[in-house]
Amino acid sequence: MYETFMITLTDLIERFVPTRRLNTSVKKHSLEIRKLMTEKLKTWRREGNSVTYKKISGVLKQKLFEEEQKQTENSLVRCSSKDFFKFINSRIKEDNSILSLKNKDGDCIYDNAAKADIFSEFFSEVFTEDDGLTPHCPLRTLDSPLSMTFFPHVIECVLFKLKARVNTTPDGIPAIFLKRTCTSLALPLSIIFEKSFRTSCLPSIWKTAIVLPLHKEGSRSTPNNYRPISLTSSVCKVMEKLVRSHLCNFLESKRLLSTCQYGFRSNLGTESQLLNYQSTLIQNQVGKQNTHCVYIDFRKAFDKVSIPKLVTKLASFGLNGYLLGWLSDFLSNRDQKIIVNGSLSPPKPVKSGVPQGSVLGPLLFLLFINDIGDTFESKFLLFADDLKLFDVDENKIQRDLQRLESWCGIWQLDIAPDKCESISFLYSRKSPPSLPIFSINATTIPRTNVIRDLGVWISSDLSFLQHHAIMIKKVHQRINLLFNVLRRATLEVFIKCYVIYIRPLLEYGTLITSPVAKSNIIVLVK
């Protein structure tokens, strides 16, 4: 059914949808420039390429440049924050094209298809084969979600709220087309969604992702310096949004998600978690107790989730029937293609992990990791896969690390001990006692005196001097960068630039990092 629907839409798009937006506005120059243009033409006809003609041409060129600058500045003042970002990024960001790539033998590859194959092999290495074991997972509730119905008017609302993007999708149907035709598509999509849900069967194209390698840092010719960005079907995302809303309502109403999990949840975020964490640290400090903390780093956690084990976890939350069947099919038999400079690699199976680039992926990961701290003695907090254990008793933490080892062995998640860190927050600045050494997977966890937690640098004495220093350095770097881009900008443009680019850096985490000492306040004000 969906294949027929897709063929019809593709045909309509090819026949009636323009491939680019035409600029029909007529550019009107100032009176001064129009006079210069007329004078330039008359001089050419009268004297040819004379000195006078060249002088007029130079003046005209300068006036046109100044007019263009003024128009750009006026548009920047009036435009939205999104358009402002686009303009600045177009001047700052480097070209994302991948010119060459080194293969395993160290040879430089220039062919786009070959580069796509190299990335395909590299990104597939992170996947994990399921061990075939089904761990016991006790029921967390005896209730089950109510049955779902896909009403056309609800689908129309979701379609209308889509961002007007001309995005690349496996099925070739961009989000902007769905948004502009939301009323006409609502009914046929409700029929397709209903059939997919009742049969627990998704169209195969919904389970295909186009993966775009995005450069992180370092050499552009090394595959390890890229991260995958997955582009999935916009139509499937619409159905995912409906399923996610239904699932979230059930989970929140039954309070099934861990209260220690702050990631990907409404009305919770990084600052909420940091406030909770800081409150405990200050209480212990006032009570003259040291707080020991271990930060855990999982190795590619989202990509290594075992699909059969995730389905087992979903059933423990009371999901059954059509919903469990649909989610199971949504997770199974997925594949991905890598795109490099327009060339696609052959599809490769995705053997593990929650679907990247999907709407449901983050929520499904939360359900998978939800029981990680059920047996912990010490306190813990989660932000998606960022886990920290903390307590005044170091023995509790070490025992919990052993429990964490066992949990990861059962559920096939990997910990990177060398990337984990431990820190002790001391109540006294006098010579500290011997600090505990923690270990996991028979490897000692490195100690530190300053740690970065959800974008905030915290010192062992609970001061934020290093955070402020790093933040000020970032602000200065960004200001210098923006001054280079907007050298001749007006005051209004600079104010807008400050509000969009600079102030968020200064404001993030201020509930936690607000300085008390006068010297720190002066540094920030400057």
N, C-alpha and C positions, 0 to 999 in steps of 0.2 A: 504493500500500500504506500509506504513512504517513498519507495523508489519512483512510483508513478507520480506522486505529488512533487518530488524533487525535479523530475524531468520537465513537468509542466512549468514549475517556477523558473527553472534555468532557461527554458525557451522564452518565457515572458521577459526575463531580465535581459536576455540577448537582443530581443526585438524592440523593447520599449524603454529600457532604462539606460540613460546616458552613462558613458564610462568615466566622464569627468564633468565637473561643474564649470559652466561657461561664465566668464566675467562680462556681463552685458553693460556694466556701468561705463560711461564715457568720462575719461579723465579730463578735467577742465583746469587749465593752467591759469595763473594770475595774469592780470592785465600787463604787468611789466614784462613777463616772459613772452606773452603773445606779441608784444611790440618788438622785442628782441628777435623773435623768430621771423617776423615780417621784414625787419631791417636786414637780417642775415641773408634772407632769400633775395632781396633787392640788390644787396652788395654783390652777391654771387653773380647775378645776372649782369650787373653793370661792370664789375671789376675782375670777376673770376676769383682765383685763389690768391688774393692779395693780402697784404699785411693787415689792412683794415678788416677784411673778412675773417682772418684768423683771430684778431683781437675780439671781434664780436662773438665768434664761436666760443672763445675761452670764457668770456663773461657769461654767455648763455649756459654753458656747461656748469659753471659754478652756481648760477641761480637755480638751475634744475636740481642740482645736488642738494642745495639748501631747502628747496621746496619739498623734495622727497623726504629729507630728514624731519622737517616740520610735520608733514602728513603722518609719518611713522610715529612720531612722538604723540600726536593727537590721537591716533588710533590706539596706542598703548595706554593712554590715560582712560579712554572709553571702554577698552576691551575687558573681557572677563579674565579671571585669574588663570583659567585653563589656557586661553589664547596667549596670555602674557608668558606663561611657562613655555609654550611652543616656540614663541619668538626668541626668548633667551636661549633655550636649548639648541635651537637651530644655529645660533652663533657660537655656542660653547662646545657642544658635543662633537666628537670625532666621527668620521665615516665608519659605519658598522660593517662595511664589506670586508670579507675575509680574502686577502690576496693570496696567501700561501699557508700551508699547514704541514706540519711534520708528521710522518707516519711512524710506526714502531721502530723502523730501522734508522730513523733520523733523517730520511730524505724529504726534501721540500716538494710538496704536491701543489700544482697550480690548477689542475682540472677540477671544476666545480662538482661534478658527479663523484669523483674520487674523494674529494674533501667531505662530501655528504656521507659517503660510506665510512670514512674514518670516524666521524662524529657518531654515526650510528653504532659502530662497534664499541666506541668509548662509553657512550651513555648507557649501553646495554649491560656493561660490566657491573653496574651497581645492583642489578636485580638479584633476588635470592630465590632459590628453588625451595619449595615447601618440603619439610622433612617427612610429611605423611602422617605425623602424629596429631591427634586431636585432644588437646588438654581439656581437663574438666573446667567448666566455666559456670559457676552457680547462677541461677536466675536472680536478677536484681529487682524484678517486679513480676507480679502475677497478672498485671493489666497489659492490654495491648492497644495500639493506636486504632482509632476508628477508621473505617473504610474511606478511601479517597474517591472523590468525583471531580472531574476536570470540566468545570463550567466555562462556556465560551466567554462570558463577561469578565471572569477572573483572568483568563488567558489574555484577553484584550488589554487589560490593565498592565499586566506584566510586559507585554510587547511594547506598549506605549512608553513604559519607563526605561526601555533599553537605551543605551547610549548610541547616538547616531554615528556609528563607526563603519567605515568601508574596510572591514577586517577580513583577513585571509581565514577561510574555514575549509575543512575537508570536503564539505558538501557544496561549497561555492556560493552559499546564500549568506550575504553579509547582514549584520545586525541592522544597518540603516534601512534596508529593504523591508525587514520584518516590522520595524517601527512605523514606517510610512504606510504600510498596508495592514496595520494591526486589526482593523475592523473586518476586513475581508478574510483574513487568515484565521481569525479566532475560532470559527466553527470547524473548518477542516482539521485544524491542529487539535481541537478538543477530541475529535473522533480518533485521530492518530494516537494521541496520548492515552486515551481510554483503552484502545486495543493493545497498545504496548504494555500498559500496566496489567490488564486482565490476563494477558498471555505470558507475562514475565519474559518478554522478548523485545530487545532493542534492535533497531536497524543497525546493521554492521557499521555503517558510516559514522554513527554516533560514538562508536567505540574506537575510532581512529583519531589520532592526534598528529598534527603537523608541528614539529619541534624546531624552533628557531634558536641556534646557539648564540648566546649573548655574552660578549666579552666582559670579564670581571676586572682583572688587572694582570700585569705582567706581559710576557711576550704574546703577541697575537697569533703566532704560529704554533703554539702549544695547546692541544685540545683540553688539557687539564685547567686551563685558564678561562674556560667558558662554562656557563651554566645553561641548562635547557629551559626554554620558555615554550610551553605547550599551547597550541591553538586548537580548540575543539569546536564542535558544531554549535552554532548559536541557537538552533532550534532545540537541541538537546538541553542546552543551558536553561531554556525557558521551562522545560519540564522539570529539570533539576531544582529550580527555584521553588516550584510548587511543592515538590516532594520534601525539600529541605524545610520549608515553612511548616508543613504538616508534621514533620518529624521533630522539629525544634519545639513546637507547641506541646507535643506529647512529653518530650524529655524534661522541659522546664516545669510543666504542670506537675509531673511526678517527682521532680527534684532528683533526677537520676544521674546528672553530671556532677562530678566531684566539685566541691566548693573551693578546692585548692587550684582549680583550672581556670585561668583567666584569658586564655587565647581563643580567638574567633567566637567570642560570646558577646551578646548585646549588653550594653551598659557596664561592661568590664573592659579593662585595657591595661597597658603597661604601668601607667601611673597609679591605678587602683591597687595593683599587686605590690608595687614598690612602697606605697603608703602602709599597707598591711605588714610588709616585711620590716620596714623601718620602725614601725610601732613596737614590734617584738624586740628588735635590737636595742631600742632606747629603754624599754622596760627592764631588760636584763642589765643594761649598763647602770641604770639607776639603782638596781638591786645588787650592784657590785658583783656581777657575774659576767664572765667572758662567754661570747657566743661563737661557736665553731660552725662553719658552713662549708659545704662541698657542692660545687657546681658541676653538673654532669653534662657531658657532650655525647650525644648519640651520633653514630656514623650513618648519614643519609637515611634518617629515620622514616621519612615520608615515602621513600622509594623502596624500602626493604620490608614493608608490612606484608605479611603472608596473607594472601587472599582467602584461602580456606579457614584460617584462624580468625580473620576479621569477620567472616560470615558467622562463625561460632559465637563471637562476641556480640554481634548484632542480635542473634537469637536470644542471648541472655538478657537483653534489654526489653524483651517482650515483643520484638518484631517477628511477625509470622505471616503466613498466607501470601497474598499478592505482593505486599510491600517487601517482605524478605526475599521473595522470588525475583522481583524486579531489581532490587539492589544487588543480589547475587549475580544476575546476568549483566548488570551495569559494570560490575567489577571484573568479570571474567572475559577471556578471549579478546583482550584489547591489543592494539598494535600502534606503532608510531613510525612516522616518516620524518627524516631530517631534511630541512631545506637550507641550501647554501647558495646565495646569489641567484636564486630562481631555480636551481636544480634540486630535484627530490631524490632521496635514496629509496631503495626498495623497503617495504614495510618489515619491521622487526617486532616480534611478540613482546609484550610487556608482561613479564612473569610475576612481578610483585609490585607492591606499592599502591597507595590511593591515587586515583587519576589526577595528575598534575594539570592545572589549568581548568579544572572542573569546579562547579559550584558546591557539589556535595563532598569533594575530597577532604577539606579541612575538618568538617563535622565528623566524617567517618574516622579520621585519624584520632579525634578526641575520644570517640567511643572505644577505639582500639586500646588507647593508653590509659583509659579512665581508672582501671583498677590497679595501676602500678604502685600506688601507695597504701593499698588496703591493709597491709601487714606492717607498715612502718611504725616504729616507736617514736622517732624524732618528728619534728614538724617539717613540712615540705610545701613547696609551691611550684606550680607549673604554668608556663606560657607556651601552649602547644607542646613542642618537644623539648623546651628549655626547662630543666629540672634542677632545683636546688634543695638540699637537705640541710637543716640547721637546728642546733640544740646547744644547751649549756653542757650537756653530757656527751663527750666525744665517743664513749663506748656505744651509746645508742646509735650514733651515726655510722660507726664501723659495722655494727650488726645489720643496720639497714642497707649498707652497701653490699653486704653478702646476700641479703634478700633480693636486692636489685639484680645482682649477678644471676641468681637463680631464675628470677622472673624473665630476664632477657634471654636466658638459655631456653626456657620453655616457649616463649613467644617469638623467638628468632629475630631479636633486635640486637645490634652491635653497639658497644660502648667504645669510645676512643679515649683510653686512659691518659694518653699523653696530652690530650686537649682538655681534659677535666682540670679543675683548679680548686684549691682549698684556701680558706682565709679565716682568720680568727679576729673577731671584733672585741677589742680589749676595753675594759672599763677604766683602767688606769694607764697613764702614760709613763709610769715608772718602768724600770727594767722588767720586761714581761717574763712570765714563767716559761718553762719548757713547753713548747706548743706541740699538739698532737700531730702525728703523721698518719694519713689515711691511705688506704690502698684498695684497689679493685682489679679483678682479673690478674691477681699476683703482680700488679704494677703499682708503684708508689705514685700517688697523685701529687703533682707539683704544688708548692705553696706560693702564695703571693701576698703582698701588703696592700695592693690596690687592685680592684677588680671591676670590670665593666659589666654591669647588670642592666639589661634592657635599655641600653643607650646612656646609662648614667654611671660615672666612675665613682666608686665608693672606696674610701681608705679604711684601714683597720681601726683607726681612731674615730670613725664615723664622720670625718670631715670631707668636704667636697672641693678642696683646693685644686686637686689635679683635674677634676671635672671642669671647674671654671677656667683653668688654664687652657685645657684642650678646646673648650667651647669658644673661648676668645680667639684662639689661633684659627679655628675654623671660620669664625665670623670675619676676621681680617682677610683670610684667603678668599672668601666669597666676595667681600667688598672690593678687593683688588680686581678680581675676575670681572665683576659687574661693571666697574669703572672702565675697564678696557673695552667692554662691549658697548657701553652707553656713555661714551666720552662727551658728546655734545647734548646730552639729554637735559630736559628742563627739570625744575625742582619737583613738579608734580609726578614725573616719571620716576625720579629717585625715591620719592616718598612711597609710591606704589611698590617699587622694587624692594624697599626696606620691609614693608608690611608682608610681602609674599615670600621673600627669600631670607631675610635676616632675622626678623622678629621670631619666627618659629624656632630658630636655633636657640635664641635667648630664653624663650618661654618654656621649652620642653623640660619637664621634670622640676619646675620651680616649686611645686608643692613639697618636693622632697629636698631639693638642694638650695632653697632660699638661704642666702648668707646672713649670718648674725653679726659677725665681727665687722666693725666700721671699715677696716682696711680692705676687706673682701668686697664690700659694697662699692667702695670708691673705684676699685679695679674694674668692676662690671660696668659702672656708670661711664667710665672713660671709654 
